[in-house]
Amino acid sequence: MNSDPDYRVAEARVVEVIERLLSTRSPDATICPSEAARLLAPHHWRVLMPQVREVARGLALQGRVSIMQRGQCLDATLPWRGAIRIGRPRRESS
């Protein structure tokens, strides 16, 4: 794998890995973006972290995942800082 900071993988591959990881977890569980990056590039996963976060944002905007931070669901239209978790979409309780 490449350690170039501009290294990217196909977006569809990132989506596939995120969805596969989530499918192996309980419905309320979340994954760390680094888990997806490590599967995509085990020795150079750090260079993929921005891309994985970007793809997760896109999935959240489509309603396919939720982005969590400290147990709270983040708004995908706003900037984020710090550690995030990716989970299945959260349903509004009535």
C-alpha positions in Angstrom: 0.0 0.0 0.0 1.0 3.6 -0.5 1.9 6.0 2.3 1.4 9.1 0.1 -0.9 11.5 2.0 -3.0 11.9 -1.1 -3.6 8.2 -1.4 -7.2 7.2 -1.9 -9.2 4.1 -2.6 -12.4 3.8 -4.5 -15.3 5.3 -2.6 -17.4 2.2 -3.3 -14.8 0.1 -1.5 -14.9 2.4 1.6 -18.7 2.2 1.6 -18.5 -1.6 1.3 -16.1 -1.9 4.3 -18.1 0.4 6.5 -21.4 -1.5 5.7 -19.7 -4.9 6.2 -18.3 -3.9 9.6 -21.7 -2.5 10.7 -23.4 -5.7 9.6 -21.3 -7.8 11.9 -22.2 -5.7 15.0 -25.3 -5.5 17.1 -27.9 -2.9 15.9 -26.8 -0.3 18.4 -23.1 -0.8 18.1 -20.8 1.6 16.3 -17.4 1.4 14.6 -14.4 3.6 14.6 -13.4 5.0 11.2 -10.0 3.6 11.9 -11.4 0.1 11.7 -12.5 0.6 8.1 -9.2 2.3 7.3 -7.2 -0.6 8.8 -9.1 -3.1 6.6 -8.5 -1.0 3.5 -4.7 -0.4 4.1 -3.4 -2.3 7.1 0.1 -0.8 7.1 -0.8 2.7 6.0 -4.3 3.2 7.3 -3.7 6.6 8.8 -3.6 8.2 5.3 -7.1 6.9 4.6 -8.7 8.4 7.7 -9.8 11.7 6.1 -11.3 9.8 3.2 -13.2 7.3 5.5 -14.6 10.2 7.5 -15.6 12.0 4.3 -17.4 8.9 3.0 -19.1 8.4 6.4 -20.3 12.0 6.1 -21.8 11.3 2.7 -23.5 8.1 4.0 -24.9 10.1 6.9 -26.3 12.8 4.6 -28.0 10.0 2.7 -29.5 8.6 5.9 -27.5 5.4 5.6 -25.4 5.8 8.8 -25.3 8.0 11.9 -22.2 9.8 13.1 -21.8 9.7 16.8 -19.6 11.6 19.3 -19.7 11.2 23.0 -23.0 9.3 22.6 -24.7 12.1 20.7 -25.7 12.0 17.0 -23.8 14.7 15.0 -25.4 16.8 12.2 -23.7 15.7 9.0 -24.1 19.2 7.5 -21.9 20.8 10.2 -18.1 20.5 10.7 -16.8 17.9 13.1 -13.7 17.8 15.3 -12.3 15.0 17.3 -13.1 11.3 17.5 -16.3 10.0 15.9 -18.1 6.7 15.7 -20.1 5.4 12.8 -23.4 3.5 13.5 -26.6 2.5 11.8 -29.1 5.3 11.3 -30.7 6.3 14.6 -34.5 6.4 14.6 -36.3 9.3 16.2 -38.3 8.1 19.2 -41.9 9.2 19.4 
